[in-house]
Amino acid sequence: TKEMEGNKHPQVHQVIPLMDEIYKILETHRDNIFLDSRLRFAAQKGITLLNKYYAKTDDSLIYRSAMLLHPSYKTSYFTQEEWPDDWITTAKEALKTFWETYYKPKSKPPPQPTKD
């Protein structure tokens, strides 16, 4: 929250990497056997809640599309973060289908021969 609040212009492509970063931190705390069990339990609850909201990013094409279209990320982010190949393929196919449906220029019919 602080990361996004401190940014004058938060951008959609930042959401997934930020959620991944939070997940890694919570996972580290959950797995740290030297921490108090209550803190580890709270970290697990945080992971559960984060997963709930992470799953909601699948309800909208915008999050994955922002990542795929961002010049610094494209598919490399998903590969680097070890997303399953089928998730990456699904994201790319969804973006392609959306583009073809709403933005791809419609082909023009061939010109008709003129009658003299």
ROSE-4610 file (N, C-alpha, C; in Angstrom, 1 decimal, always signed):
// ROSE-4610
residu = [T/T/T/K/K/K/E/E/E/M/M/M/E/E/E/G/G/G/N/N/N/K/K/K/H/H/H/P/P/P/Q/Q/Q/V/V/V/H/H/H/Q/Q/Q/V/V/V/I/I/I/P/P/P/L/L/L/M/M/M/D/D/D/E/E/E/I/I/I/Y/Y/Y/K/K/K/I/I/I/L/L/L/E/E/E/T/T/T/H/H/H/R/R/R/D/D/D/N/N/N/I/I/I/F/F/F/L/L/L/D/D/D/S/S/S/R/R/R/L/L/L/R/R/R/F/F/F/A/A/A/A/A/A/Q/Q/Q/K/K/K/G/G/G/I/I/I/T/T/T/L/L/L/L/L/L/N/N/N/K/K/K/Y/Y/Y/Y/Y/Y/A/A/A/K/K/K/T/T/T/D/D/D/D/D/D/S/S/S/L/L/L/I/I/I/Y/Y/Y/R/R/R/S/S/S/A/A/A/M/M/M/L/L/L/L/L/L/H/H/H/P/P/P/S/S/S/Y/Y/Y/K/K/K/T/T/T/S/S/S/Y/Y/Y/F/F/F/T/T/T/Q/Q/Q/E/E/E/E/E/E/W/W/W/P/P/P/D/D/D/D/D/D/W/W/W/I/I/I/T/T/T/T/T/T/A/A/A/K/K/K/E/E/E/A/A/A/L/L/L/K/K/K/T/T/T/F/F/F/W/W/W/E/E/E/T/T/T/Y/Y/Y/Y/Y/Y/K/K/K/P/P/P/K/K/K/S/S/S/K/K/K/P/P/P/P/P/P/P/P/P/Q/Q/Q/P/P/P/T/T/T/K/K/K/D/D/D]
num = [1/1/1/2/2/2/3/3/3/4/4/4/5/5/5/6/6/6/7/7/7/8/8/8/9/9/9/10/10/10/11/11/11/12/12/12/13/13/13/14/14/14/15/15/15/16/16/16/17/17/17/18/18/18/19/19/19/20/20/20/21/21/21/22/22/22/23/23/23/24/24/24/25/25/25/26/26/26/27/27/27/28/28/28/29/29/29/30/30/30/31/31/31/32/32/32/33/33/33/34/34/34/35/35/35/36/36/36/37/37/37/38/38/38/39/39/39/40/40/40/41/41/41/42/42/42/43/43/43/44/44/44/45/45/45/46/46/46/47/47/47/48/48/48/49/49/49/50/50/50/51/51/51/52/52/52/53/53/53/54/54/54/55/55/55/56/56/56/57/57/57/58/58/58/59/59/59/60/60/60/61/61/61/62/62/62/63/63/63/64/64/64/65/65/65/66/66/66/67/67/67/68/68/68/69/69/69/70/70/70/71/71/71/72/72/72/73/73/73/74/74/74/75/75/75/76/76/76/77/77/77/78/78/78/79/79/79/80/80/80/81/81/81/82/82/82/83/83/83/84/84/84/85/85/85/86/86/86/87/87/87/88/88/88/89/89/89/90/90/90/91/91/91/92/92/92/93/93/93/94/94/94/95/95/95/96/96/96/97/97/97/98/98/98/99/99/99/100/100/100/101/101/101/102/102/102/103/103/103/104/104/104/105/105/105/106/106/106/107/107/107/108/108/108/109/109/109/110/110/110/111/111/111/112/112/112/113/113/113/114/114/114/115/115/115/116/116/116]
x = [+0.8/+0.0/+0.9/+1.9/+2.8/+3.5/+3.9/+4.6/+3.7/+2.4/+1.5/+1.0/+0.8/+0.4/+1.5/+2.8/+3.9/+4.1/+3.5/+3.7/+2.6/+3.0/+2.0/+1.2/+1.8/+1.0/+1.2/+0.6/+0.7/+0.2/+0.9/+0.5/+0.2/-0.7/-1.2/-0.1/+0.9/+2.0/+2.8/+2.6/+3.3/+2.6/+1.3/+0.5/+1.0/+1.2/+1.6/+3.0/+4.0/+5.3/+5.3/+4.5/+4.4/+3.7/+2.7/+2.0/+3.0/+3.8/+4.8/+5.8/+6.2/+7.2/+6.6/+5.4/+4.7/+4.6/+4.3/+4.1/+5.4/+6.5/+7.8/+8.2/+7.9/+8.2/+7.4/+6.1/+5.2/+5.7/+6.1/+6.5/+7.8/+8.7/+9.9/+9.6/+8.7/+8.3/+7.6/+6.7/+6.0/+6.9/+7.9/+8.8/+10.0/+10.1/+11.2/+10.9/+11.5/+11.2/+11.7/+12.5/+13.0/+12.0/+11.0/+10.0/+9.0/+8.3/+7.2/+6.1/+5.5/+4.5/+3.3/+3.0/+1.9/+2.2/+3.5/+3.9/+3.9/+4.3/+4.3/+2.9/+2.0/+0.6/+0.0/+0.3/-0.2/+0.3/+1.6/+2.1/+1.3/+1.0/+0.2/-1.2/-1.8/-3.1/-2.9/-1.8/-1.5/-1.4/-0.7/-0.6/-2.0/-2.8/-4.2/-5.0/-4.9/-5.6/-5.0/-3.7/-3.1/-3.5/-3.5/-3.9/-5.4/-6.2/-7.6/-7.6/-6.8/-6.8/-6.0/-5.0/-4.2/-5.1/-6.0/-6.9/-7.8/-8.2/-9.1/-8.4/-7.1/-6.5/-6.8/-7.2/-7.6/-8.9/-9.7/-11.0/-11.0/-9.8/-9.6/-8.4/-8.5/-7.4/-6.3/-6.7/-5.8/-4.5/-4.4/-3.2/-2.2/-2.6/-1.6/-1.3/-2.2/-2.0/-1.0/-1.1/-0.2/+1.2/+1.4/+2.7/+3.2/+2.4/+2.8/+3.1/+2.5/+2.7/+3.8/+4.2/+5.2/+6.6/+7.3/+8.6/+9.6/+9.6/+10.6/+10.2/+8.9/+8.5/+8.2/+7.2/+6.7/+6.5/+7.0/+6.8/+8.0/+9.1/+10.2/+10.0/+9.1/+8.8/+8.1/+7.2/+6.4/+7.4/+8.3/+9.2/+10.2/+10.7/+11.6/+11.0/+9.7/+9.0/+8.5/+8.9/+8.5/+7.0/+6.3/+4.9/+4.8/+3.8/+3.7/+3.4/+4.0/+3.9/+2.4/+1.5/+0.1/-0.5/+0.0/-0.5/-0.1/+1.2/+1.8/+1.0/+0.8/+0.1/-1.3/-2.0/-3.3/-3.4/-2.4/-2.4/-2.2/-1.2/-0.9/-2.1/-2.8/-3.9/-5.1/-5.3/-6.4/-6.2/-4.9/-4.6/-4.7/-4.3/-4.4/-5.9/-6.7/-8.1/-8.8/-8.4/-9.0/-8.6/-7.3/-6.9/-7.6/-7.7/-8.3/-9.8/-10.4/-11.9/-12.2/-11.3/-11.7/-10.8/-9.6/-8.6/-8.0/-8.0/-7.4/-8.1/-7.4/-8.1/-8.8/-10.0/-10.8/-10.3/-10.2/-9.7/-10.8/-10.3/-11.3/-11.5/-12.7/-13.0/-12.2/-11.8/-11.0/-11.9/-11.2/-11.9/-12.6/-13.8/-14.6/-14.2/-14.1/-13.8/-14.8/-14.3/-15.2/-15.7/-16.9/-17.5/-17.3/-16.8/-16.6/-17.8]
y = [-1.2/+0.0/+1.2/+1.3/+2.4/+2.7/+1.6/+1.7/+2.4/+2.0/+2.5/+3.9/+4.2/+5.5/+6.5/+6.1/+7.1/+7.4/+6.7/+6.9/+7.9/+9.0/+10.0/+9.4/+8.5/+7.9/+6.4/+5.7/+4.2/+3.6/+2.6/+2.0/+0.6/+0.1/-1.3/-2.3/-2.0/-3.0/-3.3/-2.4/-2.6/-3.5/-3.8/-4.6/-6.0/-6.7/-8.2/-8.3/-7.5/-7.6/-7.3/-6.3/-5.9/-7.0/-7.6/-8.7/-9.9/-10.1/-11.2/-10.9/-9.7/-9.3/-9.5/-9.1/-9.2/-10.7/-11.5/-12.9/-13.6/-13.2/-13.7/-13.4/-12.1/-11.7/-12.5/-12.6/-13.4/-14.9/-15.4/-16.8/-17.0/-16.1/-16.1/-16.1/-15.3/-15.2/-16.5/-17.0/-18.2/-19.4/-19.4/-20.6/-20.4/-19.3/-19.1/-19.7/-20.8/-21.6/-20.9/-19.8/-19.1/-18.0/-17.7/-16.7/-17.3/-16.4/-16.9/-17.5/-18.5/-19.3/-18.4/-17.4/-16.5/-15.6/-15.2/-14.4/-15.2/-16.5/-17.4/-17.6/-17.8/-18.0/-16.8/-15.6/-14.4/-14.2/-14.6/-14.6/-15.5/-16.7/-17.6/-17.1/-16.4/-15.7/-14.6/-13.9/-12.9/-13.5/-14.7/-15.4/-15.8/-16.3/-16.7/-15.5/-14.4/-13.2/-12.7/-12.7/-12.2/-13.1/-14.4/-15.3/-15.0/-14.7/-14.3/-13.1/-12.1/-10.9/-11.2/-12.0/-12.3/-13.0/-13.9/-14.7/-13.7/-12.6/-11.6/-11.0/-11.0/-10.4/-11.2/-12.5/-13.3/-12.9/-12.2/-11.7/-10.6/-10.0/-8.9/-9.1/-8.8/-8.9/-7.9/-6.8/-5.6/-5.9/-6.7/-6.9/-7.6/-8.8/-9.6/-8.8/-8.1/-7.4/-6.3/-5.6/-4.5/-5.1/-6.2/-6.9/-7.3/-7.9/-8.4/-7.3/-6.2/-5.0/-4.1/-4.2/-3.3/-3.7/-2.8/-3.1/-3.8/-3.5/-4.1/-5.5/-5.9/-7.2/-8.2/-7.9/-8.9/-10.2/-11.3/-12.6/-12.9/-12.1/-12.5/-12.4/-11.5/-11.5/-12.8/-13.3/-14.5/-15.7/-15.7/-16.8/-16.8/-15.6/-15.4/-15.8/-15.5/-15.8/-17.2/-18.0/-19.4/-19.7/-18.8/-19.1/-20.3/-21.2/-22.4/-21.9/-22.7/-22.3/-22.1/-23.0/-22.8/-21.5/-21.0/-19.7/-18.6/-18.7/-17.7/-17.7/-18.9/-19.1/-18.6/-18.9/-18.4/-16.9/-16.2/-14.8/-14.2/-14.8/-14.3/-14.5/-15.7/-16.0/-15.0/-14.7/-13.8/-12.4/-12.0/-10.6/-10.6/-11.7/-11.8/-11.8/-12.6/-12.6/-11.3/-10.6/-9.3/-8.3/-8.3/-7.4/-7.7/-9.0/-9.4/-9.0/-9.1/-8.8/-7.3/-6.5/-5.1/-4.1/-4.5/-3.6/-3.9/-5.2/-5.6/-4.9/-4.3/-3.6/-4.7/-4.4/-5.3/-5.2/-6.3/-6.3/-5.8/-5.1/-4.5/-5.4/-5.5/-6.4/-5.9/-6.9/-6.5/-5.5/-4.7/-3.7/-4.4/-3.9/-4.5/-4.0/-4.8/-4.3/-3.3/-2.3/-1.2/-1.6/-1.2/-1.5/-0.2/-0.4/+0.7/+0.9]
z = [+0.0/+0.0/+0.0/+0.9/+0.9/-0.4/-1.1/-2.4/-3.4/-3.4/-4.4/-4.0/-2.7/-2.2/-2.5/-2.3/-2.5/-3.9/-4.8/-6.3/-6.7/-7.3/-7.8/-8.9/-9.7/-10.8/-10.8/-9.8/-9.8/-11.2/-11.6/-12.9/-12.8/-13.6/-13.6/-13.7/-14.5/-14.6/-13.3/-12.3/-11.1/-10.1/-10.3/-9.4/-9.2/-10.3/-10.1/-9.5/-10.0/-9.3/-7.8/-7.5/-6.1/-5.3/-5.8/-5.1/-5.0/-6.0/-5.9/-4.8/-4.7/-3.7/-2.3/-2.1/-0.8/-0.5/-1.5/-1.3/-0.8/-1.4/-1.1/+0.4/+0.8/+2.1/+3.1/+2.9/+3.8/+3.8/+2.7/+2.6/+3.5/+3.4/+4.2/+5.7/+6.1/+7.5/+7.9/+7.1/+7.4/+7.6/+6.8/+6.8/+7.8/+8.5/+9.4/+10.8/+11.0/+12.3/+13.5/+13.4/+14.5/+15.0/+14.2/+14.5/+15.4/+16.2/+17.0/+16.2/+16.7/+15.9/+15.5/+16.4/+16.0/+14.8/+14.7/+13.6/+12.3/+12.4/+11.3/+10.9/+11.8/+11.5/+10.8/+11.3/+10.7/+9.3/+9.0/+7.7/+6.8/+7.3/+6.5/+6.2/+7.1/+6.9/+5.8/+5.9/+4.9/+3.5/+3.4/+2.1/+1.6/+2.5/+2.1/+1.6/+2.3/+1.8/+0.5/+0.4/-0.8/-2.0/-1.8/-2.9/-3.3/-2.4/-2.7/-3.7/-3.4/-4.3/-5.5/-5.5/-6.6/-7.6/-7.2/-8.0/-8.8/-8.1/-8.8/-10.0/-10.0/-11.2/-12.5/-12.3/-13.4/-14.0/-13.2/-13.6/-14.7/-14.8/-15.7/-16.5/-17.8/-18.7/-18.5/-17.8/-17.8/-17.1/-16.0/-15.3/-16.1/-16.6/-17.4/-18.7/-19.3/-20.5/-20.3/-19.2/-18.9/-18.8/-18.2/-18.1/-19.5/-20.3/-21.6/-22.5/-22.4/-23.3/-22.8/-21.6/-21.0/-21.6/-22.2/-22.8/-21.9/-20.6/-19.7/-19.3/-19.5/-19.0/-20.1/-20.9/-21.9/-21.2/-21.8/-21.1/-20.2/-20.2/-19.4/-17.9/-17.5/-16.0/-15.6/-16.4/-16.0/-16.0/-17.0/-17.1/-15.9/-15.6/-14.5/-13.2/-13.0/-11.8/-11.8/-12.8/-12.9/-13.0/-13.7/-13.9/-14.8/-14.5/-15.4/-16.9/-17.8/-19.2/-19.7/-19.1/-19.6/-19.1/-18.0/-17.5/-18.5/-18.9/-19.8/-21.1/-21.6/-22.9/-22.8/-21.7/-21.5/-21.5/-20.8/-20.8/-22.2/-23.0/-24.3/-25.2/-25.1/-26.0/-25.7/-24.4/-24.0/-24.6/-24.5/-25.0/-26.5/-27.2/-28.7/-29.1/-28.4/-28.7/-28.6/-27.5/-27.2/-28.3/-28.7/-29.8/-31.1/-31.4/-32.7/-32.7/-31.5/-31.5/-31.5/-30.8/-30.7/-31.4/-31.8/-32.4/-33.7/-34.0/-35.3/-36.5/-37.4/-38.5/-39.3/-39.7/-40.5/-41.9/-42.5/-43.9/-44.8/-45.8/-46.8/-47.9/-48.4/-49.5/-50.7/-51.6/-52.8/-53.7/-54.3/-55.2/-56.3/-56.6/-57.7/-59.0/-60.0/-61.4/-61.8/-62.5/-63.0/-64.4/-64.6/-65.9/-66.8/-68.0/-68.9/-69.7]
